[in-house]
Amino acid sequence: MKRMTLRPLIAAAAVAALAQPALAETAIGQYLTFSAFGTLGAVRSSTDVADYVRERQAKGATKTPSLLVDSNLGLQLTAKANDWLSATVQSLTAERDSDELTTRFDWAYVKVTPVENLSARAGKLLVSNFLVSDSRRIGYANTALRPSNEVYGLDLLNNSMTGGDLSYAWHVGGGTLTAGASYGKSTLGVFDVKKIRNLNVVWDGDWYTLRVGQTKADPQVQAVLGPGVHEVYTFNGYGFTVDRSNVLLQGEYVQRRSSAAATLIAANAWYLQAGYRMGKWVPYASYGERKAAKSSVVNPQNTLALGARWDAFKSAALKFQLERIDTKGTGGASFVTSGGSGGSALSSAPNIAKNVTTLSVAVDFVY
């Protein structure tokens, strides 16, 4: 397989309508193709006060290293009947809201392409709220060892939905403008989430990508907020990538809002990442920050990360990452109660008085 460049993969994953994440494929007969991706990673934290986790995992790393935070295995099977009809199933084994590895089918959909540049999918799809929503667990497709926890841990609807999407791509000048819309339903813990509607617009130029998107949904949380209360959850996202003359830049700014529980939900977050390609090496640095908005009680946090990616093999990359995390004396955004159940949308950790340092190493591969 040829060496994958990073910016096209990120652009392809920026909107759900751009098909499944870009992976190598192996033909099985005339109509089936198989692909896989995975990560074997280890993380060690400088504190035992709370577990360092990725997004909203239930258990993570302390002074005792953890193999669960970043390790995963994805398997994908695609059946293509003809040029306009196909079906894809993808499973992901990873730690999520329990303290062990679990396997779920994040993707299981039928895709129709009735005319060139127009596609529709129906089935089980990931809610596409970020620049790299579709490929954030495909470590090989990304420069950094993991996405910013400040940003990617903020969205409450970071699991699959049952529904459909539609997209169309216009080739204009030296770039491509892709607009996508999706609609469906999902769950948030024990609550149903109805009327998930998502819009994404992506401009992919020769050496840069711009993305803007919004998701709205109706969580059925009347049991908590009171009978008759209509909650509307909103998540806005803006992002970009640059890949030019060996310079790699990537950044996102997101907003989380609630119509009925703003004091618990409202928050803003952003990150900026910069790297420089030197042959098979890409040293990089990133800074991410999360802040409460509208007098909410969301924990603040910022993270400074330094790392390096080494494309040591044809389809595998070795990564190292060192992080300094400041929780501003709160439980932060990257921690859960050590030994607790964790995993809930609004779970928190004990207050952490000192800055936390984490050291991570991972091997990413695709097949």
C-alpha positions as CSV (number, residue, x, y, z in Angstrom):
1,M,0.0,0.0,0.0
2,K,1.3,3.5,-0.8
3,R,2.2,5.8,2.1
4,M,-0.9,7.8,3.1
5,T,-0.6,11.5,3.3
6,L,-2.4,13.2,6.2
7,R,-4.3,16.1,4.8
8,P,-6.4,14.2,2.2
9,L,-7.4,11.7,4.9
10,I,-8.5,14.5,7.2
11,A,-10.4,16.2,4.4
12,A,-12.1,12.9,3.5
13,A,-13.2,12.4,7.1
14,A,-14.5,15.9,7.7
15,V,-18.0,15.1,6.6
16,A,-19.9,11.9,7.0
17,A,-21.1,12.0,3.4
18,L,-17.7,11.4,2.1
19,A,-18.1,7.6,2.6
20,Q,-16.4,5.5,5.2
21,P,-13.0,6.5,6.6
22,A,-10.1,6.1,4.1
23,L,-8.4,2.7,4.7
24,A,-6.4,0.3,2.7
25,E,-8.6,-2.4,1.2
26,T,-8.1,-6.1,0.4
27,A,-10.4,-7.7,-2.2
28,I,-12.4,-10.8,-1.2
29,G,-13.8,-12.2,-4.4
30,Q,-15.5,-9.9,-6.9
31,Y,-17.9,-7.9,-4.7
32,L,-16.3,-7.8,-1.2
33,T,-13.4,-5.8,0.3
34,F,-11.9,-6.0,3.8
35,S,-9.9,-3.4,5.7
36,A,-8.7,-2.9,9.2
37,F,-7.0,-0.4,11.5
38,G,-5.8,-0.4,15.0
39,T,-3.7,1.1,17.7
40,L,-1.6,-0.4,20.5
41,G,-0.9,2.4,23.0
42,A,0.3,2.9,26.6
43,V,-0.2,6.0,28.8
44,R,1.2,6.9,32.2
45,S,0.0,9.9,34.3
46,S,1.8,11.7,37.1
47,T,-1.2,11.5,39.5
48,D,-3.2,8.9,41.3
49,V,-5.9,11.4,42.3
50,A,-7.9,10.5,39.2
51,D,-7.7,8.5,36.0
52,Y,-6.6,10.2,32.8
53,V,-9.0,9.1,30.1
54,R,-9.8,9.8,26.4
55,E,-13.1,11.5,25.8
56,R,-15.5,9.9,28.3
57,Q,-14.0,6.6,29.1
58,A,-14.7,4.9,32.5
59,K,-11.2,4.0,33.5
60,G,-7.8,5.3,32.5
61,A,-4.2,5.9,33.4
62,T,-2.6,6.8,36.7
63,K,0.9,6.4,37.9
64,T,0.2,2.8,36.8
65,P,0.4,2.8,32.9
66,S,-2.8,1.9,31.0
67,L,-3.1,0.0,27.7
68,L,-6.8,0.8,27.4
69,V,-6.9,4.6,26.8
70,D,-5.8,4.5,23.2
71,S,-5.7,0.8,22.1
72,N,-8.4,-0.3,19.7
73,L,-9.1,-2.5,16.7
74,G,-11.4,-1.7,13.8
75,L,-12.6,-4.1,11.1
76,Q,-14.5,-3.1,8.0
77,L,-16.3,-5.1,5.3
78,T,-17.7,-3.4,2.2
79,A,-19.9,-5.1,-0.3
80,K,-20.3,-3.4,-3.7
81,A,-23.1,-4.6,-6.0
82,N,-22.3,-2.1,-8.7
83,D,-21.1,1.5,-9.3
84,W,-24.1,3.0,-7.5
85,L,-25.0,0.5,-4.7
86,S,-22.9,-0.7,-1.8
87,A,-23.1,-1.6,1.9
88,T,-20.5,-1.2,4.7
89,V,-20.2,-2.6,8.2
90,Q,-17.5,-1.5,10.6
91,S,-16.8,-2.7,14.1
92,L,-14.6,-1.0,16.7
93,T,-13.2,-2.7,19.8
94,A,-12.1,-0.1,22.3
95,E,-12.7,1.1,25.9
96,R,-15.7,3.4,26.1
97,D,-18.2,3.7,29.0
98,S,-17.1,0.5,30.8
99,D,-13.7,-0.4,32.3
100,E,-12.9,-3.0,29.7
101,L,-12.6,-3.3,25.9
102,T,-16.0,-3.7,24.2
103,T,-17.0,-4.2,20.5
104,R,-19.7,-2.2,18.8
105,F,-20.7,-1.6,15.3
106,D,-20.3,2.1,14.7
107,W,-21.1,1.8,11.0
108,A,-23.7,-0.4,9.3
109,Y,-25.3,1.3,6.3
110,V,-26.3,1.0,2.7
111,K,-25.0,3.7,0.3
112,V,-26.6,4.8,-3.0
113,T,-24.9,7.0,-5.6
114,P,-27.7,7.7,-8.1
115,V,-25.7,10.3,-10.1
116,E,-22.1,11.5,-10.0
117,N,-21.2,13.5,-6.8
118,L,-24.5,12.8,-5.1
119,S,-24.7,10.1,-2.4
120,A,-27.1,8.9,0.2
121,R,-26.7,6.5,3.1
122,A,-29.1,4.9,5.5
123,G,-28.5,2.7,8.6
124,K,-26.1,3.2,11.5
125,L,-23.8,6.2,11.2
126,L,-21.5,8.2,13.4
127,V,-22.8,11.7,14.2
128,S,-20.3,14.0,12.3
129,N,-19.6,16.9,14.7
130,F,-15.8,17.4,14.1
131,L,-13.2,17.9,11.5
132,V,-12.1,14.3,12.0
133,S,-15.3,12.7,13.3
134,D,-15.2,9.7,11.1
135,S,-11.5,8.9,11.6
136,R,-10.6,10.1,15.1
137,R,-10.1,6.5,16.2
138,I,-8.0,5.7,13.1
139,G,-4.7,6.8,14.6
140,Y,-2.8,6.3,11.4
141,A,-4.9,8.9,9.7
142,N,-4.0,11.6,12.1
143,T,-0.7,13.4,13.0
144,A,-1.2,13.5,16.8
145,L,-1.4,10.5,19.0
146,R,-5.0,11.4,20.0
147,P,-7.3,14.3,19.3
148,S,-7.6,17.2,21.8
149,N,-9.6,16.1,24.8
150,E,-10.8,19.6,25.4
151,V,-12.6,19.6,22.0
152,Y,-13.3,15.9,21.3
153,G,-14.5,15.2,24.8
154,L,-17.0,18.1,24.8
155,D,-19.7,16.6,22.5
156,L,-22.3,14.6,24.3
157,L,-23.5,12.9,21.0
158,N,-20.2,11.2,20.2
159,N,-21.7,7.8,19.4
160,S,-23.6,6.3,16.5
161,M,-27.1,7.3,15.4
162,T,-29.7,5.4,13.4
163,G,-30.8,7.4,10.4
164,G,-29.5,8.6,7.1
165,D,-27.5,11.3,5.3
166,L,-27.3,13.0,1.9
167,S,-24.4,14.8,0.4
168,Y,-23.4,16.6,-2.8
169,A,-20.0,17.7,-4.1
170,W,-19.4,20.6,-6.4
171,H,-16.0,20.9,-8.2
172,V,-15.4,24.6,-8.4
173,G,-12.2,26.3,-9.6
174,G,-9.3,24.6,-7.9
175,G,-11.3,23.0,-5.1
176,T,-14.3,20.9,-4.0
177,L,-17.3,22.2,-2.0
178,T,-19.2,19.4,-0.2
179,A,-22.4,19.9,1.6
180,G,-24.0,17.2,3.7
181,A,-27.0,16.8,5.9
182,S,-28.1,13.9,8.2
183,Y,-31.0,13.0,10.4
184,G,-31.6,10.3,13.0
185,K,-31.9,9.2,16.6
186,S,-29.6,7.9,19.2
187,T,-29.1,7.6,23.0
188,L,-27.4,9.5,25.7
189,G,-26.8,7.2,28.7
190,V,-30.3,6.0,29.7
191,F,-32.1,8.8,27.7
192,D,-33.3,8.7,24.1
193,V,-32.2,11.4,21.8
194,K,-34.6,12.3,19.0
195,K,-34.5,14.5,15.9
196,I,-30.7,14.6,15.5
197,R,-30.1,16.9,12.5
198,N,-26.6,17.7,11.3
199,L,-25.3,20.0,8.6
200,N,-21.7,20.0,7.3
201,V,-20.1,22.2,4.7
202,V,-16.5,21.5,3.7
203,W,-14.2,23.3,1.2
204,D,-11.3,21.3,0.1
205,G,-8.6,23.3,-1.7
206,D,-5.3,22.2,-3.1
207,W,-3.4,22.5,0.2
208,Y,-6.0,23.4,2.8
209,T,-9.5,22.4,4.1
210,L,-12.2,24.5,5.8
211,R,-15.1,23.0,7.6
212,V,-18.2,24.4,9.3
213,G,-21.0,22.3,10.9
214,Q,-23.9,22.3,13.3
215,T,-25.8,19.6,15.1
216,K,-29.1,20.0,16.9
217,A,-31.0,17.3,18.8
218,D,-33.8,16.8,21.3
219,P,-32.7,14.7,24.3
220,Q,-35.6,13.2,26.2
221,V,-34.5,14.3,29.7
222,Q,-37.8,15.4,31.1
223,A,-37.3,12.9,34.0
224,V,-34.4,15.1,35.1
225,L,-35.4,18.6,34.0
226,G,-39.2,18.2,34.7
227,P,-42.3,17.2,32.8
228,G,-43.0,19.4,29.8
229,V,-39.5,20.8,29.5
230,H,-38.3,20.7,25.9
231,E,-34.5,20.5,25.7
232,V,-32.7,21.4,22.5
233,Y,-29.0,20.4,22.4
234,T,-26.8,22.4,20.0
235,F,-23.2,21.7,18.9
236,N,-21.4,24.1,16.5
237,G,-18.0,23.3,15.0
238,Y,-15.4,25.1,12.8
239,G,-12.2,23.7,11.6
240,F,-9.3,23.9,9.2
241,T,-6.2,22.0,8.0
242,V,-3.1,23.2,6.1
243,D,-0.6,20.9,4.4
244,R,1.9,22.9,2.4
245,S,5.7,22.8,2.0
246,N,6.0,20.2,4.8
247,V,4.1,22.5,7.2
248,L,1.1,20.8,8.9
249,L,-1.5,23.0,10.7
250,Q,-4.9,21.9,12.1
251,G,-7.3,23.6,14.4
252,E,-10.9,23.6,15.6
253,Y,-13.3,25.8,17.7
254,V,-16.5,24.3,19.1
255,Q,-19.5,25.4,21.1
256,R,-21.9,23.3,23.2
257,R,-25.2,24.8,24.1
258,S,-28.5,23.8,25.8
259,S,-31.9,25.5,25.8
260,A,-32.9,24.2,29.2
261,A,-29.7,23.3,31.1
262,A,-27.2,26.0,30.1
263,T,-25.6,26.1,33.5
264,L,-24.6,22.4,33.2
265,I,-23.9,22.2,29.5
266,A,-22.7,25.5,27.9
267,A,-19.0,25.5,27.1
268,N,-16.5,26.6,24.4
269,A,-13.3,24.8,23.4
270,W,-10.6,25.0,20.8
271,Y,-7.2,23.6,19.9
272,L,-4.4,24.5,17.5
273,Q,-1.8,21.9,16.3
274,A,1.3,22.5,14.2
275,G,3.8,20.0,12.8
276,Y,6.6,19.9,10.3
277,R,7.3,16.9,8.0
278,M,11.0,15.8,7.9
279,G,11.2,12.7,5.8
280,K,9.5,9.9,7.9
281,W,9.4,12.1,11.0
282,V,6.7,14.7,12.0
283,P,7.4,16.5,15.2
284,Y,4.4,18.5,16.4
285,A,3.0,20.6,19.1
286,S,-0.6,21.5,20.1
287,Y,-2.5,23.6,22.7
288,G,-6.1,23.0,23.6
289,E,-8.4,24.9,26.0
290,R,-11.9,24.4,27.4
291,K,-13.9,27.1,29.2
292,A,-17.4,27.3,30.7
293,A,-19.9,29.7,29.0
294,K,-23.0,31.5,30.2
295,S,-22.2,31.0,33.9
296,S,-22.1,27.3,33.5
297,V,-20.3,24.9,36.0
298,V,-18.4,23.0,33.2
299,N,-14.8,22.3,34.4
300,P,-12.1,24.3,32.6
301,Q,-8.9,22.8,31.3
302,N,-6.0,23.4,29.0
303,T,-3.4,21.1,27.6
304,L,0.0,21.7,26.1
305,A,1.3,18.7,24.1
306,L,4.6,17.9,22.4
307,G,5.0,14.8,20.2
308,A,6.5,13.1,17.2
309,R,5.2,10.7,14.6
310,W,7.6,8.3,12.9
311,D,6.4,6.4,9.8
312,A,8.7,3.5,10.5
313,F,6.9,1.0,8.3
314,K,4.9,0.9,5.1
315,S,1.5,0.8,6.9
316,A,2.4,1.6,10.5
317,A,3.5,4.7,12.5
318,L,5.1,5.0,15.9
319,K,4.1,8.0,18.0
320,F,5.3,9.6,21.2
321,Q,3.4,12.4,23.1
322,L,4.1,14.3,26.3
323,E,1.3,16.4,27.8
324,R,1.1,19.0,30.5
325,I,-2.6,19.4,31.7
326,D,-3.8,22.3,33.8
327,T,-7.3,21.7,35.3
328,K,-7.4,25.1,37.1
329,G,-7.9,23.3,40.4
330,T,-11.0,21.5,39.2
331,G,-11.6,17.9,38.1
332,G,-10.8,19.0,34.5
333,A,-12.0,17.5,31.3
334,S,-9.6,14.5,30.9
335,F,-10.2,12.8,34.3
336,V,-12.7,10.5,36.0
337,T,-12.9,9.2,39.5
338,S,-10.2,6.6,40.0
339,G,-11.9,3.2,40.4
340,G,-15.4,4.7,39.8
341,S,-17.9,3.9,37.2
342,G,-17.2,7.0,35.0
343,G,-18.4,7.2,31.5
344,S,-21.5,9.4,32.0
345,A,-21.9,12.6,30.0
346,L,-21.4,14.9,33.0
347,S,-19.1,12.7,35.2
348,S,-16.3,14.5,37.0
349,A,-13.2,13.8,39.0
350,P,-12.0,15.1,42.3
351,N,-10.3,18.5,42.2
352,I,-6.7,18.2,41.1
353,A,-4.5,20.8,42.7
354,K,-1.3,20.4,40.6
355,N,-0.7,20.2,36.9
356,V,-0.7,16.7,35.5
357,T,1.9,15.3,33.1
358,T,1.2,12.3,30.9
359,L,3.5,10.3,28.7
360,S,2.1,8.3,25.8
361,V,3.5,5.9,23.2
362,A,1.5,4.2,20.5
363,V,1.8,2.1,17.3
364,D,-0.9,2.8,14.7
365,F,-1.5,0.6,11.7
366,V,-3.8,0.1,8.8
367,Y,-4.4,-3.0,6.7
